[in-house]
């Protein structure tokens, strides 16, 4: 497996995936302070101070050098320049060559497929850039919108863990999705879609 570093933005049909900057505070705060956005996530809506700490970590998360590293990218709408989604790729295991994707969408830009479009290039980074074997996605079982994102990415549902975690004062259930490198390449070839590129 190889390391990977963001050296220039990644372009998709409607989005630019780029490193975070200090100027992204307001839209990131709008996402992470929103109760509906945080509803099925581990964290509660964040305060201004907490979002500033989160933003500082994201600004520093532009490369994947080894297990435990996280790549965090801001998904900016090409036409308006608005930050519409926040996506991450975590290098979960070197031994098992596994990564994990995550995403949230700005509440003003939901329902437009931005999470799927912004996350798809991260699979390319995982498989073509890092040489990982498997990428997973995990979500609270009631989060139907998040499940649709993973399914649109070609990931298969592998497990439904019933009331496996005590989160936010209740027993919550988890769905586990995954895709392998060969499945990714087969789907990419069959669909003949662009999965992100670093130049226009």
DAQUI-V400028 format. One record per backbone hydrogen bond with DSSP energy under -0.5 kcal/mol. NH is the residue of the N-H (numbers start at 1). CO is the residue of the C=O. E is the energy in kcal/mol with one decimal. If there is no record, write none. Layout:
nh->NH co->CO e->E
nh->NH co->CO e->E
This chain:
nh->2 co->130 e->-1.6
nh->4 co->64 e->-2.3
nh->6 co->62 e->-2.7
nh->7 co->5 e->-0.7
nh->10 co->17 e->-2.5
nh->11 co->197 e->-3.7
nh->12 co->15 e->-2.7
nh->16 co->76 e->-2.4
nh->17 co->10 e->-3.4
nh->18 co->16 e->-0.6
nh->18 co->74 e->-2.2
nh->24 co->21 e->-2.0
nh->25 co->22 e->-1.3
nh->28 co->24 e->-2.1
nh->29 co->25 e->-3.0
nh->30 co->26 e->-2.2
nh->31 co->27 e->-1.5
nh->32 co->28 e->-2.9
nh->33 co->29 e->-1.9
nh->34 co->31 e->-1.0
nh->38 co->34 e->-2.0
nh->39 co->35 e->-0.7
nh->41 co->38 e->-1.8
nh->46 co->32 e->-3.2
nh->51 co->47 e->-2.4
nh->52 co->48 e->-2.0
nh->53 co->49 e->-1.8
nh->54 co->50 e->-2.4
nh->55 co->51 e->-3.1
nh->56 co->52 e->-1.9
nh->57 co->53 e->-1.9
nh->58 co->54 e->-2.4
nh->59 co->55 e->-2.7
nh->60 co->56 e->-1.0
nh->61 co->58 e->-1.3
nh->62 co->60 e->-1.1
nh->64 co->4 e->-3.6
nh->65 co->63 e->-0.5
nh->68 co->91 e->-3.4
nh->69 co->66 e->-2.1
nh->71 co->89 e->-3.0
nh->72 co->61 e->-2.6
nh->72 co->70 e->-0.6
nh->73 co->87 e->-2.8
nh->74 co->18 e->-2.8
nh->75 co->85 e->-2.7
nh->76 co->16 e->-3.0
nh->76 co->74 e->-0.8
nh->77 co->82 e->-3.3
nh->78 co->14 e->-3.0
nh->81 co->77 e->-2.5
nh->84 co->75 e->-2.8
nh->84 co->82 e->-0.7
nh->85 co->75 e->-1.3
nh->86 co->104 e->-2.8
nh->87 co->73 e->-2.2
nh->88 co->102 e->-2.5
nh->89 co->71 e->-2.1
nh->90 co->100 e->-3.1
nh->91 co->69 e->-2.8
nh->92 co->90 e->-1.2
nh->92 co->98 e->-0.9
nh->93 co->98 e->-2.1
nh->97 co->94 e->-0.8
nh->98 co->93 e->-2.0
nh->99 co->134 e->-2.3
nh->100 co->90 e->-2.2
nh->101 co->136 e->-2.2
nh->102 co->88 e->-1.9
nh->104 co->86 e->-2.1
nh->106 co->84 e->-2.7
nh->109 co->106 e->-2.5
nh->110 co->107 e->-0.6
nh->112 co->109 e->-0.6
nh->117 co->113 e->-2.2
nh->118 co->114 e->-2.6
nh->119 co->115 e->-1.8
nh->120 co->116 e->-2.1
nh->121 co->117 e->-0.6
nh->122 co->119 e->-1.2
nh->123 co->119 e->-0.9
nh->123 co->120 e->-1.1
nh->124 co->120 e->-1.1
nh->125 co->121 e->-2.0
nh->126 co->122 e->-2.5
nh->127 co->123 e->-2.7
nh->128 co->124 e->-2.3
nh->129 co->124 e->-1.4
nh->130 co->125 e->-2.4
nh->131 co->126 e->-0.5
nh->132 co->126 e->-2.8
nh->133 co->97 e->-2.4
nh->134 co->97 e->-2.0
nh->135 co->179 e->-2.4
nh->136 co->99 e->-2.7
nh->137 co->177 e->-2.0
nh->139 co->175 e->-1.9
nh->141 co->173 e->-2.0
nh->143 co->140 e->-2.3
nh->144 co->142 e->-2.0
nh->147 co->143 e->-1.9
nh->148 co->144 e->-2.0
nh->149 co->145 e->-1.4
nh->150 co->146 e->-1.7
nh->151 co->147 e->-2.3
nh->152 co->148 e->-2.5
nh->153 co->149 e->-1.3
nh->154 co->151 e->-1.5
nh->155 co->150 e->-2.3
nh->156 co->178 e->-2.7
nh->158 co->156 e->-0.6
nh->158 co->176 e->-3.2
nh->159 co->176 e->-1.4
nh->161 co->174 e->-3.0
nh->162 co->160 e->-0.7
nh->163 co->161 e->-0.5
nh->164 co->161 e->-0.6
nh->164 co->172 e->-0.7
nh->165 co->172 e->-1.9
nh->167 co->165 e->-0.8
nh->167 co->170 e->-2.6
nh->170 co->167 e->-1.0
nh->172 co->165 e->-3.5
nh->172 co->170 e->-0.5
nh->174 co->161 e->-2.5
nh->175 co->139 e->-2.9
nh->176 co->159 e->-2.4
nh->177 co->137 e->-2.9
nh->178 co->156 e->-1.8
nh->179 co->135 e->-2.0
nh->181 co->133 e->-2.2
nh->184 co->180 e->-2.5
nh->185 co->181 e->-2.4
nh->186 co->182 e->-2.0
nh->187 co->183 e->-2.5
nh->188 co->184 e->-2.7
nh->189 co->185 e->-2.2
nh->190 co->186 e->-2.3
nh->191 co->187 e->-2.6
nh->192 co->188 e->-1.7
nh->193 co->188 e->-0.6
nh->197 co->11 e->-1.4
